[in-house]
Amino acid sequence: MRLETDRAAAMLAALLIASVGDAGAAGLPSGEGYALLMAHGVDLHLYERLVAILRKDDILTERAHLLTLTAKGERLYGQLREAVRS
């Protein structure tokens, strides 16, 4: 069960990173990120935890409810896009 939970969390994180990356330099409004993940069964508490983890790991920044990728996040975004292409 733990492995399934970890995989689901990783997939949700990847979805959020990809969405923020797709938004470009302007960033993604946090509410849009939440709405996207809510469609996959994520509640507000889980969404806020996921964003906090990604911020702590220096993948995302959040200013004025706008999510943007850090340099590390941009590298991960590039890897995700490359994986989708293969």
DSSP file (Angstrom, degrees, kcal/mol; ACC not computed):
  #  RESIDUE AA STRUCTURE BP1 BP2  ACC     N-H-->O    O-->H-N    N-H-->O    O-->H-N    TCO  KAPPA ALPHA  PHI   PSI    X-CA   Y-CA   Z-CA
    1    1 A M     >        0   0    0      0, 0.0     4,-2.2     0, 0.0     5,-0.2   0.000 360.0 360.0 360.0 -39.8    0.0    0.0    0.0
    2    2 A R  H  >  +     0   0    0      1,-0.2     4,-2.7     2,-0.2     5,-0.2   0.900 360.0  52.5 -61.2 -41.5    2.8    2.4    0.8
    3    3 A L  H  > S+     0   0    0      1,-0.2     4,-2.4     2,-0.2    -1,-0.2   0.901 109.2  49.3 -62.5 -41.6    4.4    1.9   -2.6
    4    4 A E  H  > S+     0   0    0      2,-0.2     4,-2.4     1,-0.2    -1,-0.2   0.900 111.6  49.4 -63.7 -40.9    1.1    2.8   -4.3
    5    5 A T  H  X S+     0   0    0     -4,-2.2     4,-2.4     2,-0.2    -2,-0.2   0.919 111.4  48.7 -64.7 -44.1    0.7    5.9   -2.1
    6    6 A D  H  X S+     0   0    0     -4,-2.7     4,-2.3     2,-0.2    -2,-0.2   0.906 111.8  49.2 -62.9 -41.9    4.3    7.0   -3.0
    7    7 A R  H  X S+     0   0    0     -4,-2.4     4,-2.4     2,-0.2    -2,-0.2   0.913 110.9  49.9 -63.6 -42.7    3.7    6.4   -6.7
    8    8 A A  H  X S+     0   0    0     -4,-2.4     4,-2.3     1,-0.2    -2,-0.2   0.917 111.2  48.8 -62.8 -42.9    0.4    8.4   -6.6
    9    9 A A  H  X S+     0   0    0     -4,-2.4     4,-2.5     1,-0.2    -1,-0.2   0.903 111.3  50.0 -63.2 -41.2    2.1   11.3   -4.8
   10   10 A A  H  X S+     0   0    0     -4,-2.3     4,-2.5     1,-0.2    -1,-0.2   0.891 110.7  49.7 -64.7 -39.5    5.0   11.3   -7.3
   11   11 A M  H  X S+     0   0    0     -4,-2.4     4,-2.2     2,-0.2    -2,-0.2   0.896 111.3  48.4 -67.4 -39.1    2.5   11.3  -10.2
   12   12 A L  H  X S+     0   0    0     -4,-2.3     4,-2.3     2,-0.2    -2,-0.2   0.905 111.9  49.7 -66.1 -40.9    0.6   14.2   -8.6
   13   13 A A  H  X S+     0   0    0     -4,-2.5     4,-2.9     2,-0.2    -2,-0.2   0.923 111.0  49.7 -62.4 -43.5    3.8   16.1   -8.1
   14   14 A A  H  X S+     0   0    0     -4,-2.5     4,-2.7     1,-0.2    -2,-0.2   0.899 109.9  51.4 -62.4 -40.8    4.8   15.5  -11.7
   15   15 A L  H  X S+     0   0    0     -4,-2.2     4,-2.1     2,-0.2    -1,-0.2   0.912 112.5  45.5 -62.1 -43.4    1.4   16.7  -12.9
   16   16 A L  H  X S+     0   0    0     -4,-2.3     4,-2.6     2,-0.2     5,-0.2   0.924 113.0  49.6 -67.7 -44.0    1.7   19.9  -10.9
   17   17 A I  H  X S+     0   0    0     -4,-2.9     4,-2.7     1,-0.2    -2,-0.2   0.925 112.6  48.3 -59.7 -45.0    5.4   20.5  -12.0
   18   18 A A  H  X S+     0   0    0     -4,-2.7     4,-2.7    -5,-0.2    -1,-0.2   0.896 111.5  50.0 -63.3 -40.2    4.4   20.0  -15.7
   19   19 A S  H  X S+     0   0    0     -4,-2.1     4,-1.3     2,-0.2    -2,-0.2   0.910 112.4  46.4 -66.0 -42.4    1.4   22.4  -15.3
   20   20 A V  H  X S+     0   0    0     -4,-2.6     4,-0.6     2,-0.2     7,-0.2   0.921 114.3  48.8 -65.3 -43.2    3.5   25.1  -13.8
   21   21 A G  H >< S+     0   0    0     -4,-2.7     3,-1.2     1,-0.2    -2,-0.2   0.902 108.2  53.3 -62.7 -41.4    6.2   24.6  -16.4
   22   22 A D  H 3< S+     0   0    0     -4,-2.7    -1,-0.2     1,-0.3    -2,-0.2   0.798 100.3  62.7 -64.1 -27.9    3.6   24.7  -19.2
   23   23 A A  H >< S-     0   0    0     -4,-1.3     3,-0.6    -3,-0.2    -1,-0.3   0.719  98.5-155.9 -70.3 -19.7    2.4   28.0  -17.8
   24   24 A G  G X<  -     0   0    0     -3,-1.2     3,-1.5    -4,-0.6    45,-0.2  -0.316  47.2 -25.5  79.4-161.4    5.8   29.5  -18.6
   25   25 A A  G 3  S+     0   0    0      1,-0.3    -1,-0.2    -3,-0.1     3,-0.1   0.748 129.7  66.0 -63.8 -25.4    7.5   32.5  -17.0
   26   26 A A  G <  S-     0   0    0     -3,-0.6    -1,-0.3     1,-0.1    -2,-0.2   0.768 100.7-143.3 -68.3 -24.0    4.1   34.0  -16.0
   27   27 A G    <   -     0   0    0     -3,-1.5    41,-0.2    -7,-0.2    -1,-0.1  -0.152  14.5 -77.2  86.6 175.8    3.5   31.1  -13.6
   28   28 A L  E     -A   67   0A   0     39,-2.6    39,-3.2    -3,-0.1    -8,-0.1  -0.965  40.4-116.8-117.5 124.7    0.4   29.2  -12.7
   29   29 A P  E >>  -A   66   0A   0      0, 0.0     4,-1.7     0, 0.0     3,-1.0  -0.396  25.2-128.7 -57.7 134.2   -2.2   30.7  -10.3
   30   30 A S  H 3> S+     0   0    0     35,-3.4     4,-2.5     1,-0.3     5,-0.2   0.842 107.1  59.7 -57.2 -35.8   -2.3   28.4   -7.3
   31   31 A G  H 3> S+     0   0    0     34,-0.4     4,-2.4     1,-0.2    -1,-0.3   0.859 104.0  50.4 -61.5 -35.7   -6.0   28.1   -7.6
   32   32 A E  H <> S+     0   0    0     -3,-1.0     4,-2.3     2,-0.2    -1,-0.2   0.886 109.5  51.2 -69.2 -38.3   -5.7   26.6  -11.1
   33   33 A G  H  X S+     0   0    0     -4,-1.7     4,-2.1     2,-0.2    -2,-0.2   0.914 111.3  48.0 -62.5 -42.4   -3.2   24.1   -9.8
   34   34 A Y  H  X S+     0   0    0     -4,-2.5     4,-2.8     2,-0.2    -2,-0.2   0.924 110.4  51.1 -64.2 -44.9   -5.5   23.1   -7.0
   35   35 A A  H  X S+     0   0    0     -4,-2.4     4,-1.3     1,-0.2    -1,-0.2   0.896 109.2  52.1 -59.9 -40.3   -8.5   22.8   -9.5
   36   36 A L  H  < S+     0   0    0     -4,-2.3     3,-0.3     1,-0.2    -1,-0.2   0.935 115.8  39.0 -61.1 -47.4   -6.3   20.6  -11.7
   37   37 A L  H ><>S+     0   0    0     -4,-2.1     5,-1.8     1,-0.2     3,-1.7   0.798 106.4  65.2 -76.5 -27.8   -5.4   18.2   -8.9
   38   38 A M  H ><5S+     0   0    0     -4,-2.8     3,-2.0     1,-0.3    -1,-0.2   0.856  93.1  62.9 -61.0 -33.5   -8.9   18.4   -7.3
   39   39 A A  T 3<5S+     0   0    0     -4,-1.3    -1,-0.3     1,-0.3    -2,-0.2   0.675 102.1  52.1 -64.0 -16.0  -10.1   16.6  -10.5
   40   40 A H  T < 5S-     0   0    0     -3,-1.7    -1,-0.3    -4,-0.2    -2,-0.2   0.118 131.4 -92.1-106.4  18.1   -7.8   13.7   -9.4
   41   41 A G  T < 5S+     0   0    0     -3,-2.0     2,-0.4     1,-0.3    -3,-0.2   0.592  76.3 147.0  87.8  11.7   -9.3   13.5   -5.9
   42   42 A V      < -     0   0    0     -5,-1.8    -1,-0.3    -8,-0.1     2,-0.1  -0.685  34.2-150.6 -84.6 128.1   -6.9   15.8   -4.1
   43   43 A D     >  -     0   0    0     -2,-0.4     4,-2.4     1,-0.1     5,-0.2  -0.437  31.3 -99.0 -89.8 172.5   -8.3   17.8   -1.3
   44   44 A L  H  > S+     0   0    0      1,-0.2     4,-2.8     2,-0.2     5,-0.2   0.880 121.0  53.8 -60.5 -41.1   -7.1   21.3   -0.2
   45   45 A H  H  > S+     0   0    0      1,-0.2     4,-2.1     2,-0.2    -1,-0.2   0.931 111.4  44.7 -60.9 -46.0   -5.0   19.9    2.7
   46   46 A L  H  > S+     0   0    0      2,-0.2     4,-2.6     1,-0.2    -1,-0.2   0.905 112.6  52.3 -65.7 -41.0   -3.1   17.5    0.4
   47   47 A Y  H  X S+     0   0    0     -4,-2.4     4,-2.6     1,-0.2     5,-0.2   0.938 110.1  47.9 -59.9 -47.2   -2.6   20.1   -2.2
   48   48 A E  H  X S+     0   0    0     -4,-2.8     4,-2.3     1,-0.2    -1,-0.2   0.880 111.9  50.3 -63.1 -37.7   -1.1   22.5    0.3
   49   49 A R  H  X S+     0   0    0     -4,-2.1     4,-2.5    -5,-0.2    -1,-0.2   0.918 110.4  49.8 -64.4 -43.2    1.1   19.8    1.6
   50   50 A L  H  X S+     0   0    0     -4,-2.6     4,-2.5     2,-0.2    -2,-0.2   0.926 112.2  47.0 -62.2 -45.4    2.3   18.9   -1.9
   51   51 A V  H  X S+     0   0    0     -4,-2.6     4,-2.3     1,-0.2    -1,-0.2   0.913 111.6  52.0 -62.9 -41.9    3.1   22.6   -2.7
   52   52 A A  H  X S+     0   0    0     -4,-2.3     4,-2.7    -5,-0.2    -2,-0.2   0.906 110.5  48.1 -61.6 -41.9    4.9   23.0    0.7
   53   53 A I  H  X S+     0   0    0     -4,-2.5     4,-2.4     2,-0.2    -2,-0.2   0.931 112.1  48.6 -64.7 -44.9    7.1   19.9   -0.1
   54   54 A L  H  <>S+     0   0    0     -4,-2.5     5,-3.0     1,-0.2     6,-1.4   0.847 113.4  47.9 -66.2 -32.9    7.9   21.1   -3.6
   55   55 A R  H ><5S+     0   0    0     -4,-2.3     3,-1.8     4,-0.2    -2,-0.2   0.928 111.4  49.7 -69.2 -45.5    8.8   24.6   -2.1
   56   56 A K  H 3<5S+     0   0    0     -4,-2.7    -2,-0.2     1,-0.3    -1,-0.2   0.864 109.3  52.1 -61.4 -36.6   10.9   23.0    0.6
   57   57 A D  T 3<5S-     0   0    0     -4,-2.4    -1,-0.3    -5,-0.2    -2,-0.2   0.317 117.4-115.8 -83.0   9.1   12.7   20.9   -2.0
   58   58 A D  T < 5S+     0   0    0     -3,-1.8    15,-0.4     2,-0.2    14,-0.4   0.877  85.4 114.7  59.6  42.9   13.4   24.1   -4.0
   59   59 A I  S   <S+     0   0    0     -5,-3.0    11,-2.1     1,-0.3     2,-0.3   0.725  75.5  25.8-105.7 -37.5   11.3   23.0   -7.0
   60   60 A L  E     -B   69   0A   0     -6,-1.4     2,-0.3     9,-0.2    -1,-0.3  -0.876  59.8-156.3-123.7 156.1    8.6   25.6   -6.8
   61   61 A T  E     -B   68   0A   0      7,-2.6     7,-2.0    -2,-0.3     2,-0.4  -0.941   9.0-158.5-121.5 155.0    8.2   29.1   -5.5
   62   62 A E  E     +B   67   0A   0     -2,-0.3     2,-0.4     5,-0.2     5,-0.2  -0.956  17.6 164.8-136.7 117.8    4.9   30.7   -4.6
   63   63 A R  E >  S-B   66   0A   0      3,-2.0     3,-1.5    -2,-0.4    -2,-0.1  -0.998  74.7  -9.5-133.1 129.1    4.4   34.4   -4.4
   64   64 A A  T 3  S-     0   0    0     -2,-0.4    -1,-0.1     1,-0.3     3,-0.1   0.884 129.2 -57.0  51.6  42.4    1.0   36.1   -4.3
   65   65 A H  T 3  S+     0   0    0      1,-0.2   -35,-3.4   -36,-0.1     2,-0.5   0.732 110.6 126.3  62.7  25.6   -0.6   32.7   -5.0
   66   66 A L  E <   -AB  29  63A   0     -3,-1.5    -3,-2.0   -37,-0.3     2,-0.4  -0.969  49.8-148.9-116.1 122.3    1.4   32.3   -8.2
   67   67 A L  E     +AB  28  62A   0    -39,-3.2   -39,-2.6    -2,-0.5     2,-0.3  -0.762  21.9 169.3 -93.0 131.4    3.5   29.2   -8.7
   68   68 A T  E     - B   0  61A   0     -7,-2.0    -7,-2.6    -2,-0.4     2,-0.3  -0.944  32.6-109.8-134.3 158.9    6.7   29.3  -10.7
   69   69 A L  E     - B   0  60A   0     -2,-0.3    -9,-0.2    -9,-0.2     2,-0.1  -0.654  23.0-140.7 -88.8 143.6    9.5   26.8  -11.1
   70   70 A T     >  -     0   0    0    -11,-2.1     4,-2.6    -2,-0.3     5,-0.2  -0.277  41.9 -89.4 -82.5-179.3   13.0   27.3   -9.7
   71   71 A A  H  > S+     0   0    0      2,-0.2     4,-1.9     1,-0.2     5,-0.1   0.911 133.5  49.2 -59.9 -41.5   16.1   26.3  -11.7
   72   72 A K  H  > S+     0   0    0    -14,-0.4     4,-2.1     1,-0.2    -1,-0.2   0.908 110.6  50.3 -63.2 -42.0   15.8   22.8  -10.2
   73   73 A G  H  > S+     0   0    0    -15,-0.4     4,-2.7     1,-0.2    -2,-0.2   0.875 106.9  54.6 -63.6 -38.3   12.1   22.7  -11.1
   74   74 A E  H  X S+     0   0    0     -4,-2.6     4,-2.3     2,-0.2    -1,-0.2   0.893 107.5  50.4 -62.3 -39.9   12.9   23.7  -14.7
   75   75 A R  H  X S+     0   0    0     -4,-1.9     4,-2.1     2,-0.2    -2,-0.2   0.930 111.9  47.1 -63.8 -44.6   15.4   20.8  -14.9
   76   76 A L  H  X S+     0   0    0     -4,-2.1     4,-2.5     1,-0.2    -2,-0.2   0.904 110.4  53.0 -62.4 -41.1   12.7   18.4  -13.6
   77   77 A Y  H  X S+     0   0    0     -4,-2.7     4,-2.5     1,-0.2    -1,-0.2   0.915 108.5  50.2 -60.2 -44.0   10.2   19.9  -16.0
   78   78 A G  H  X S+     0   0    0     -4,-2.3     4,-2.2     1,-0.2    -1,-0.2   0.895 110.3  49.9 -60.7 -41.0   12.6   19.3  -18.9
   79   79 A Q  H  X S+     0   0    0     -4,-2.1     4,-2.4     2,-0.2    -2,-0.2   0.896 110.2  50.6 -65.3 -39.8   13.1   15.7  -17.8
   80   80 A L  H  X S+     0   0    0     -4,-2.5     4,-2.0     2,-0.2    -2,-0.2   0.928 111.0  48.1 -63.4 -44.8    9.3   15.1  -17.6
   81   81 A R  H  X S+     0   0    0     -4,-2.5     4,-1.7     1,-0.2    -2,-0.2   0.898 112.0  50.0 -62.9 -40.0    8.8   16.5  -21.1
   82   82 A E  H  X S+     0   0    0     -4,-2.2     4,-1.4     1,-0.2    -1,-0.2   0.902 108.9  51.9 -64.8 -41.3   11.7   14.4  -22.5
   83   83 A A  H  < S+     0   0    0     -4,-2.4    -1,-0.2     1,-0.2    -2,-0.2   0.865 108.0  51.9 -64.3 -36.1   10.1   11.3  -20.8
   84   84 A V  H  < S+     0   0    0     -4,-2.0    -1,-0.2     1,-0.2    -2,-0.2   0.872 107.5  52.9 -68.4 -36.2    6.8   12.0  -22.4
   85   85 A R  H  <        0   0    0     -4,-1.7    -1,-0.2     1,-0.2    -2,-0.2   0.800 360.0 360.0 -69.2 -29.2    8.4   12.3  -25.9
   86   86 A S     <        0   0    0     -4,-1.4    -1,-0.2    -5,-0.1    -2,-0.2   0.490 360.0 360.0 -82.0 360.0   10.2    8.9  -25.6
